[in-house]
Amino acid sequence: MSEPETRARDGFRLVLLYLLFITAHLVGVVAFFRADDLGLQKRVSQRSEDDLRHAAQAALFDAVLRRVRAAAARKDLDGAIAALKEPIEDLIDPLAFDEDLFSQVHTRTNLVVTLTQGARLIARLVSAGKLPRAIMVYRQCLDLSPAFPAYVPADQCLRLARFARAEQDDPAFEMLSSDLSGTGSIDPSCIELAVERADYLLDARDDAPAAVALLERLPDAPHRHPARGRIETLQRLIASETRKRE
């Protein structure tokens, strides 16, 4: 290829590159001025807003943790728990907030503070449908104190116990249903949890005497109680099994 042809080819390439640069610049200008129509500005703004909310959540987390630790250091148990329970609105990720808080107070502050936050985290996890993680946190807290079941509402224990039984996780079911010191309560969830355990004792453990003893500890459930039918069915089934063995 001759020198004039080489120069012409190089010149053509330079012109082509220049035109591509101008085209890209024009596309950028159009995109900037038509961002709303193209949805670009909205995405940028949303990302910035999320970043700000994450930063705000991190700042709130640090503030709450400082208050909890300061109160615990002063032996102000009520103040520490109040700091945990202080309502905080507009968190971008409430579950992560409570997970991080549990991680920070776990075994590092007062035991009651740890158990209180564990119960709060379980409530959050149950609400979000993250039941395996809720059972894991329950086990962690129970390992710290046998008094932990008193921190968790019966309706949450019932939901977790039913999930564990459906998953054939007998150790988890035993853990969640073993403390039935509240079987004298007329709370529907307490009664249903006791009935669930009685059914388990009869079905999985073939322990009719233990099932009978548990049912006998239950208060007289009203006829409209959701568990009334199951209680009567279990009582008939136990009586039938007892007669067969005799």
C-alpha positions as CSV (number, residue, x, y, z in Angstrom):
1,M,0.0,0.0,0.0
2,S,1.4,3.4,-1.0
3,E,2.0,6.2,1.4
4,P,-0.9,8.3,0.2
5,E,-3.2,5.4,0.6
6,T,-1.9,4.7,4.1
7,R,-2.5,8.4,5.1
8,A,-6.0,8.3,3.6
9,R,-6.8,5.2,5.6
10,D,-5.4,6.6,8.9
11,G,-7.4,9.8,8.2
12,F,-10.6,7.9,7.7
13,R,-10.0,6.0,11.0
14,L,-9.5,9.3,12.8
15,V,-12.7,10.8,11.3
16,L,-14.6,7.6,12.3
17,L,-13.3,7.7,15.9
18,Y,-14.3,11.4,16.1
19,L,-17.8,10.7,14.8
20,L,-18.1,7.8,17.4
21,F,-17.0,10.2,20.1
22,I,-19.5,12.8,19.1
23,T,-22.3,10.2,18.9
24,A,-21.5,8.9,22.3
25,H,-21.5,12.5,23.7
26,L,-24.9,13.3,22.0
27,V,-26.4,10.1,23.5
28,G,-25.1,11.1,26.9
29,V,-26.6,14.6,26.5
30,V,-30.0,13.2,25.4
31,A,-30.0,10.7,28.3
32,F,-29.2,13.5,30.8
33,F,-32.0,15.7,29.6
34,R,-34.5,12.9,29.0
35,A,-33.6,11.0,32.2
36,D,-37.1,11.2,33.7
37,D,-38.6,9.8,30.5
38,L,-36.0,7.0,30.4
39,G,-36.3,6.2,34.1
40,L,-32.6,6.9,34.7
41,Q,-32.9,9.7,37.2
42,K,-35.4,7.7,39.3
43,R,-33.0,4.8,39.6
44,V,-30.1,7.1,40.6
45,S,-32.3,8.9,43.2
46,Q,-33.6,5.6,44.6
47,R,-30.0,4.3,45.0
48,S,-28.9,7.5,46.7
49,E,-32.0,7.3,49.0
50,D,-31.3,3.7,49.9
51,D,-27.6,4.6,50.7
52,L,-28.8,7.4,53.0
53,R,-31.3,5.1,54.8
54,H,-28.6,2.4,55.3
55,A,-26.3,5.1,56.7
56,A,-29.1,6.3,59.0
57,Q,-29.8,2.8,60.2
58,A,-26.1,2.2,61.0
59,A,-26.0,5.5,63.0
60,L,-29.2,4.5,64.9
61,F,-27.7,1.1,65.6
62,D,-24.6,2.6,67.0
63,A,-26.6,4.9,69.2
64,V,-28.9,2.2,70.6
65,L,-25.9,-0.1,71.3
66,R,-24.1,2.7,73.1
67,R,-27.2,3.3,75.3
68,V,-27.6,-0.4,76.0
69,R,-24.0,-0.9,77.0
70,A,-23.9,2.3,79.1
71,A,-27.0,1.2,81.0
72,A,-25.7,-2.3,81.5
73,A,-22.4,-1.0,82.8
74,R,-24.3,1.1,85.3
75,K,-26.2,-2.0,86.3
76,D,-29.3,-0.2,85.1
77,L,-31.2,-3.3,83.8
78,D,-34.5,-1.4,83.2
79,G,-32.6,1.3,81.2
80,A,-30.8,-1.2,79.0
81,I,-34.1,-3.0,78.2
82,A,-35.8,0.2,77.6
83,A,-33.1,1.2,75.1
84,L,-33.6,-2.2,73.3
85,K,-37.4,-1.7,73.1
86,E,-37.3,1.9,72.1
87,P,-39.4,2.1,68.9
88,I,-37.5,3.1,65.8
89,E,-39.4,3.9,62.7
90,D,-38.4,3.8,59.0
91,L,-35.6,1.3,59.3
92,I,-34.6,0.0,55.8
93,D,-33.9,-3.5,57.2
94,P,-35.4,-4.1,60.6
95,L,-34.5,-7.8,60.7
96,A,-30.8,-7.0,60.1
97,F,-31.0,-4.4,62.8
98,D,-32.2,-6.9,65.4
99,E,-29.8,-9.6,64.2
100,D,-26.9,-7.3,64.6
101,L,-28.1,-6.1,68.0
102,F,-28.5,-9.7,69.2
103,S,-25.0,-10.5,67.9
104,Q,-23.6,-7.6,69.8
105,V,-25.3,-8.2,73.2
106,H,-25.1,-12.0,73.1
107,T,-23.1,-13.0,76.2
108,R,-21.5,-9.5,76.2
109,T,-23.9,-7.7,78.5
110,N,-26.4,-8.7,81.2
111,L,-28.0,-12.1,80.6
112,V,-31.5,-10.7,80.9
113,V,-30.6,-8.1,78.2
114,T,-29.4,-10.9,75.9
115,L,-32.5,-13.0,76.5
116,T,-34.8,-10.0,75.9
117,Q,-33.1,-9.2,72.6
118,G,-33.2,-12.9,71.7
119,A,-37.0,-12.9,72.2
120,R,-37.3,-9.7,70.1
121,L,-35.3,-11.2,67.3
122,I,-37.4,-14.4,67.4
123,A,-40.6,-12.4,67.0
124,R,-39.1,-10.6,64.0
125,L,-38.0,-13.9,62.4
126,V,-41.3,-15.5,63.0
127,S,-43.1,-12.5,61.4
128,A,-40.8,-12.8,58.4
129,G,-41.4,-16.5,58.1
130,K,-37.7,-17.4,58.9
131,L,-38.6,-20.2,61.2
132,P,-35.4,-22.3,61.1
133,R,-33.4,-19.3,62.1
134,A,-35.9,-18.5,64.8
135,I,-35.5,-22.0,66.2
136,M,-31.7,-21.6,66.1
137,V,-31.9,-18.4,68.1
138,Y,-34.3,-20.0,70.6
139,R,-31.7,-22.8,71.1
140,Q,-28.9,-20.3,71.7
141,C,-30.9,-18.5,74.3
142,L,-32.1,-21.7,76.0
143,D,-28.5,-22.8,76.3
144,L,-27.8,-19.6,78.2
145,S,-30.7,-19.9,80.5
146,P,-33.5,-22.6,81.2
147,A,-35.8,-19.6,82.0
148,F,-35.8,-18.4,78.4
149,P,-39.2,-20.0,77.4
150,A,-40.9,-17.4,79.7
151,Y,-39.6,-14.6,77.3
152,V,-41.3,-16.0,74.2
153,P,-45.1,-15.7,73.7
154,A,-47.0,-19.0,73.5
155,D,-48.3,-18.3,70.0
156,Q,-44.8,-18.0,68.7
157,C,-43.7,-21.2,70.5
158,L,-46.7,-23.0,69.0
159,R,-45.9,-21.9,65.5
160,L,-42.3,-22.9,65.9
161,A,-43.2,-26.3,67.5
162,R,-45.6,-27.1,64.7
163,F,-43.0,-26.2,62.1
164,A,-40.4,-28.4,63.9
165,R,-42.9,-31.3,64.0
166,A,-43.8,-31.0,60.4
167,E,-40.1,-31.0,59.5
168,Q,-39.7,-34.1,61.7
169,D,-37.2,-32.3,63.9
170,D,-38.0,-34.1,67.1
171,P,-35.2,-32.4,69.2
172,A,-36.4,-29.0,68.2
173,F,-40.1,-30.0,69.0
174,E,-39.0,-31.4,72.4
175,M,-37.1,-28.2,73.1
176,L,-40.0,-25.9,72.2
177,S,-42.8,-27.9,73.9
178,S,-41.0,-29.3,77.0
179,D,-41.6,-26.3,79.3
180,L,-45.4,-26.3,79.8
181,S,-45.4,-24.8,83.2
182,G,-48.1,-22.5,81.9
183,T,-50.6,-25.3,81.1
184,G,-52.9,-23.9,83.7
185,S,-53.4,-20.9,81.5
186,I,-56.5,-20.5,79.5
187,D,-54.5,-18.8,76.7
188,P,-55.5,-20.6,73.5
189,S,-51.9,-21.0,72.3
190,C,-50.8,-22.5,75.7
191,I,-53.6,-25.0,75.5
192,E,-52.9,-25.9,71.9
193,L,-49.2,-26.3,72.5
194,A,-49.9,-28.7,75.3
195,V,-52.3,-30.6,73.1
196,E,-49.7,-30.7,70.3
197,R,-47.2,-32.2,72.8
198,A,-49.8,-34.7,74.1
199,D,-50.5,-35.8,70.6
200,Y,-46.7,-36.1,70.0
201,L,-46.2,-38.2,73.2
202,L,-48.9,-40.6,72.1
203,D,-48.0,-40.8,68.4
204,A,-44.2,-40.5,68.3
205,R,-43.3,-41.8,71.8
206,D,-46.2,-44.2,72.4
207,D,-46.3,-42.7,75.9
208,A,-50.0,-42.7,76.8
209,P,-49.4,-42.2,80.6
210,A,-47.4,-39.0,79.9
211,A,-50.1,-37.8,77.4
212,V,-52.8,-38.5,80.0
213,A,-50.9,-36.6,82.7
214,L,-50.4,-33.6,80.4
215,L,-54.1,-33.5,79.4
216,E,-55.2,-33.7,83.0
217,R,-53.1,-30.6,83.8
218,L,-55.0,-28.6,81.2
219,P,-57.8,-26.3,82.4
220,D,-61.4,-27.0,81.3
221,A,-61.4,-25.6,77.8
222,P,-64.6,-23.8,76.8
223,H,-66.7,-25.6,74.2
224,R,-65.8,-23.0,71.6
225,H,-62.1,-23.3,72.3
226,P,-60.2,-24.2,69.1
227,A,-58.5,-27.1,70.8
228,R,-61.6,-28.5,72.4
229,G,-62.2,-31.1,69.7
230,R,-58.6,-32.3,69.6
231,I,-58.6,-32.7,73.4
232,E,-61.7,-34.8,73.3
233,T,-60.3,-36.9,70.4
234,L,-57.1,-37.5,72.2
235,Q,-58.9,-38.5,75.4
236,R,-61.0,-41.0,73.5
237,L,-57.9,-42.3,71.7
238,I,-56.0,-42.7,74.9
239,A,-58.9,-44.5,76.6
240,S,-59.2,-46.8,73.7
241,E,-55.5,-47.6,73.7
242,T,-55.6,-48.2,77.5
243,R,-58.5,-50.6,77.2
244,K,-56.6,-52.6,74.5
245,R,-53.6,-53.0,76.7
246,E,-55.7,-54.2,79.6
